[in-house]
Structure formats: C-alpha cells, structure tokens
C-alpha cells in the first residue's frame, strides 16, 4: 500500500484525470474499434481466445496511457 504523501497525491491526481467521466468518453471509440477487431478474430479462430483477449486489452490500456 502506498503511503500518503506527495507521490500518493500525484498518482491520485493522475488517476482522476484519466478516469473522470468526461475523460472516459474519449476512450469509447477506441473500445468500440477494438471490440469489432476482437470479435472478428474470435469468429475466425475461436481456439486462440486468450491471444485474442490480449490483443483486445493492450491497445485500450495503451490509449489510457497516452490521453
């Protein structure tokens, strides 16, 4: 667990900046695009479910980091 202090306040501020309701709306188009790609890959090759899931999650997480 992180101790309360300067670093904690910076992390909390960054979290709130990325996860505020207005910020989350920015991610919706990215999530929709990645969902379409994921479902297409899943239909083409359902046996590689876990690989497809990783390919689905990674771009979404990366987009949170860059906004």
C-alpha positions as CSV (number, residue, x, y, z in Angstrom):
1,X,0.0,0.0,0.0
2,X,1.2,3.5,-0.8
3,X,1.8,5.9,2.0
4,X,0.0,9.2,2.0
5,X,2.3,11.9,0.7
6,X,3.4,13.8,-2.4
7,X,3.7,10.7,-4.5
8,X,0.3,9.5,-3.5
9,X,-1.3,12.8,-4.3
10,X,0.3,12.8,-7.8
11,X,-0.9,9.3,-8.5
12,X,-4.4,10.1,-7.3
13,X,-4.5,13.2,-9.4
14,X,-3.3,11.3,-12.5
15,X,-5.9,8.6,-11.9
16,X,-8.7,11.1,-11.5
17,X,-7.5,12.9,-14.7
18,X,-7.7,9.7,-16.7
19,X,-10.9,8.3,-15.1
20,X,-13.1,11.3,-14.8
21,X,-16.5,10.9,-16.6
22,X,-15.5,13.4,-19.3
23,X,-12.2,11.6,-19.9
24,X,-13.7,8.2,-20.1
25,X,-15.9,9.3,-23.0
26,X,-12.7,9.8,-25.1
27,X,-12.0,6.1,-24.8
28,X,-15.3,4.9,-26.2
29,X,-14.4,5.0,-29.9
30,X,-11.2,3.1,-29.2
31,X,-13.1,0.5,-27.2
32,X,-15.7,0.1,-30.0
33,X,-13.0,-0.3,-32.7
34,X,-11.0,-2.8,-30.6
35,X,-14.2,-4.8,-29.8
36,X,-15.0,-5.1,-33.5
37,X,-11.5,-6.4,-34.2
38,X,-11.7,-8.8,-31.3
39,X,-15.0,-10.3,-32.3
40,X,-13.7,-10.7,-35.9
41,X,-10.6,-12.5,-34.7
42,X,-12.7,-14.6,-32.3
43,X,-15.0,-15.7,-35.2
44,X,-12.1,-16.5,-37.4
45,X,-10.2,-18.6,-34.8
46,X,-12.0,-19.2,-31.5
47,X,-9.4,-21.7,-30.3
48,X,-7.0,-18.7,-29.7
49,X,-9.3,-17.0,-27.3
50,X,-6.6,-15.9,-24.9
51,X,-4.4,-14.5,-27.6
52,X,-7.3,-12.5,-29.0
53,X,-8.1,-11.2,-25.5
54,X,-4.6,-9.9,-25.0
55,X,-4.8,-8.2,-28.4
56,X,-8.1,-6.7,-27.3
57,X,-6.9,-5.3,-24.0
58,X,-3.4,-4.0,-24.8
59,X,-4.4,-1.2,-27.2
60,X,-7.2,0.0,-24.8
61,X,-4.7,0.2,-21.9
62,X,-2.2,1.9,-24.1
63,X,-4.7,4.5,-25.2
64,X,-5.4,5.4,-21.5
65,X,-1.7,6.0,-21.0
66,X,-1.5,8.3,-24.0
67,X,-4.5,10.5,-23.3
